[in-house]
């Protein structure tokens, strides 16, 4: 059974704890697989360091490989970073190398800000990808042709995988364990490490931070008005009046500036307020629905679930302060 070669790329600013954590996770998974009834491939881990503009060089390999891990990597992993996203200039030589490896069959996988380096390869045009929700605006401004979806924690496109937050390297690690060693080994690894198996979504954790730096002063006025009343007053005529625009012009410019309709924007504000009340208060869901502007608790629950991915009760249970 062929070994699986996993390359962890140590690019400038990489979060070393994530790189080491992934290494340990794969080691634990290998032990779980060794105890299974059926033979499984070995997971051979390499650390590839980037120095200057040269191609990455192997600086550390699995000691169990005994020199047998000299072949191409099945997966190249771009861990997260605690630094600002890698610049285009710094990323260019590495992105060229990654694109070539992808052309040879390597799967490319990014975690959090690693998506910026992944996007520099030019392989993401028109494809869905995720990164940390806090980096969404910077990513969209830099890569407007990429379909960014920060509601999702992990997007598995087969040859390209991306996951969202800083600690989501655990989700990527388990996803790869499941792919190469099977669901039983994945579940056993998650149980041993006391981490949730894949299935979470990033939108459980992200808040709503409206974009206000788009440069349309008229729309900013309407946004400030919506913010002041937590989205409860969102009638088109009033919003257009606040912006000093004709209604059709307002609708067009609002969507262009914010990336969503005024109705969706107001719903996000209401849901954000409801999240706060659920987390820090004790009022029943029906009362919270009324407080944030919904007379029908059933409609509130449907909208809350669509935005957050959890019911109000599930959200309170998971995040109660």
N, C-alpha and C positions, 0 to 999 in steps of 0.2 A: 504494500500500500504506500503510495507516494507521500513523502513528507510535505508539510505546508510551511512555506517560508514567509514570515511576517516581518516586514521592515518598518521600524519606527524612526522617522526622519527628525533629527535634532537640528532644526533650522534656527536662525538667530532669534532669541527671545522665547524659545519654546519653554513650556512649563515642565520642568524636569520631573516633578512629582507625578504628573500624569504619565510620562514616558515610563518611569519606573513602576508605577501602579499597573499599567497595561502589561508590562513584563511579568510581574508577579501574578496577575490574573491568568495569563496564558499558562504559567507554570502550574498553578492550581488546577486549571482545566485539564492539563495533561495528566496530572495525577488521578483526577476523576476518571478520565478515559482509560487509563491503565488498569483500573479496577473493574472495568466493564467486561461483560461476557464476550463481546465481539471486538476484534482488533480494530484500532483506530489509528489514523495517521499521527505522526508527531508534529507538534507545533514548534518550529525552530525560529527563534526571535533574533533579529539583528538590530543594532543601533547604528544608524547612518548619520554621521556628522557632516554638516555643511561648513566649509571654511572658505571664505572669500567667494570668488566666482568659479571655483573648481567644482567638479562633480562630487556628490556626496561620497564619502569613504566609510567603509565599515570600521567602527571603532570598538564594537563589542558584539560578540555572538554567543549564542547558546552553548555553554560548555559541553552539553551532551551531543552536539552535532558531530564532533570528531572529524571536522573538515569536510563534512558531507553537505554543508549548506551553501555551496558556492554558486548554485544556480540562481536564476532570476527570482525576484520576490513575487509571491502570489498576491500579496497585499502590501501596499505602502501606506502607512498611517501618518497623518499630519496632526500631531497633538495640539492642544490649546496653547495659548500664550497669555502671560500676565502683563505683557507690554502692549503698546499700541499696535494695531495690525501692521504686518510687514509691508514695507513700501514697494511700489511697483519696480523700482530700480533694483532693490535688494532681491526681489522675488524672481526677476527675469531669468537668470541662468538656471535656477532650480526649477522654475516652471517649465523651461524648455526640456530639462532632463526628465521631469515627471511626465510630460506629454509623450516623450519617446518611450518611456517604460510602459505607459498605458497602451501605446500602439503595439507593444510587444506582448500584451496580455495581462499586465499587472492591474489589479483593482486599486483604485485610489480612494482613500477614506480620510475625512477631515473631522476634527472636533473643534467646536466653538470658533475661535478666530483663525484656526487652520483653514477655514473655508476661503479666506482672502487669498491665501497662497494657492489653494485649489482652483479658484476662479481665474487666477492669472494664467493658468494653462490654456485658457480659451476653450476648454472642453465643456463648459457649463451653459453655453448659449442656448436659451430656450428650454433648459432643463430645470426641474425643481430641486432646490437645495435649501438647507437650513443652517443657521448659525445662532449665536447668542442673541436673544431678543434685544438686548441693549445696544448691539452693533448694527441693528437693522438699517437705520438711515444711512450710516456710513457705507454699508455694503451696497445698498441700492444706488447711492450716488456714484459709487465707483464702478459698479457692474450693472448698469440699467437693463442689459439684455438677459439677465439671469432671473428666473422665476423664484424669488425668495419667499419662503413660507416659514416664518418663525413661530407659528402656532404648533408646529410639529417638532418633536424632540429628535426623531430619527427618520431619515428618508433614504431608503435602500433602493437605489436604481440599478442594482446588479453590478455593473462595472464601476460605479461611483456611489459612495455612501457618505452621507454627512449627518452629523449629530450636533445638537445645539449647545448646551451650557458647559461651563468649565468642568463640572464633575460628570458630564455625560460620557466621558471616556469609558465608564463602567458599562453603559448601555452598548457602546460600540464593541467593547471587548466581548460581551455576552452574545451580541449579534454574530460576531465572527466565530465564536465557539459553537454556536448553534449551526452555523453554515458548514463548518468543517468537521465537527465532532458529534453533532446531533443534538436534539432537544433535551435528552436525558442528561448528557454531560453539562449542558448549559444550565439546567435547573439545579443540578448538584453543585456546580460552581457558585451559582448565586446563593444557594443555601449556605455553603461553607463560608462565603465572604459576607453574609448577612446584608445582601443588597437585593433590591427589587429586580426581577427579570424584566426584559424589555416590555413595554406596554404603556409607560407613562407618556404624557405629552407636555411640551414646554409651556403651552398656554395655561396649564394648571398654576404655574409659578409667576408668569409675567403679568405686569400691570399694564394699564393703558396710559401711554405717554404721548399725547398728541403732538404732531409736528407743527411747530409754530414759526419755523425759520424759512418758510418757502418763499417769502418775499411779497406776498399778496396782502397788502395792509388791510384791504376791505374784508377779506376773509378772516384775517386775524381778529378783527372786531367781532365778527359773528362767533368765532371760537371762544373768545373771552366771555361773551354773553352766555354761550352754552355751558362753559365751565362754571360760571357764577351760579347757575341754577341746576347744576349737575345733570344737564340734559333733559330736564323735565319740561321745559318750554322749547319745543323744536318745530313749531309751525312755520311753514315755508314763508308766509307773508311777513311774519315778525323777523325771521332771520335775514331775509332780503332787505328789510327796512334797516336792521342793525348794520348791515354791510353797505347800505346806500346803493343797492343794485336792483335792476329789474330781475324778476324771479327766475326766468330762464337763464339769464346771464349768471346769476348767483349759483344755480345748480351746477352749471358747467364749470365755473371757476372753483367752486368748493371741492368738487371731485378731483379736479386737476391739482389743486394745492395740497389736499389731505390724503388723496388716494382712496377715498371712500365717499359714499353718499352722506348727506346731512342726517338722514334717518339712522344709518348704521353708526355714524359718529355719536349721535345722541344716545343710542342704545349702549354703546361701549362705555360712555360716561355713567349711565345709570347702573350698568353691571359693575363697574369699578366701585361705585359707592356702595352697592349691595355687598360686594366682597369685603369691604371694610366693616360694614355692619355685622356681617356673618362672623368675621374673624374676631372682632373686639366687643361685640354686644351679645345680648341674650334674648332679643326679641324673636318671636316666632317668624317663620318665613313669610307667612301671609302679611304680617305687619310691615316687614321689610319691603315686600313688594309694593305695598301702598306708599311707603315713605319715599321710594325711589321713582314713583310715578306710574305704577301699574295697578289698575283697578281689578284686573283679573290675575290671581295668583298662578293659574294654569299657564297663561301666556308668558308670565314672568319666568316660570320654571323652564319653559321651552327655549326662550331667548337666552337665559343664563347658561343652559346646557350647550346651546349652539356656540356661544362665545367662549366659555371656559372649558367645556369638555367634561364637566362634572355637574351633578345636580347641586342645588343650594345646600341640601343636607349633607351630601358627600364632601362638599367644599368645607363646610363648617367642621365636620368631623376630622378632616385632614389638617386644617390650618388654624383651628381655634387657638387664640393666644392664651 
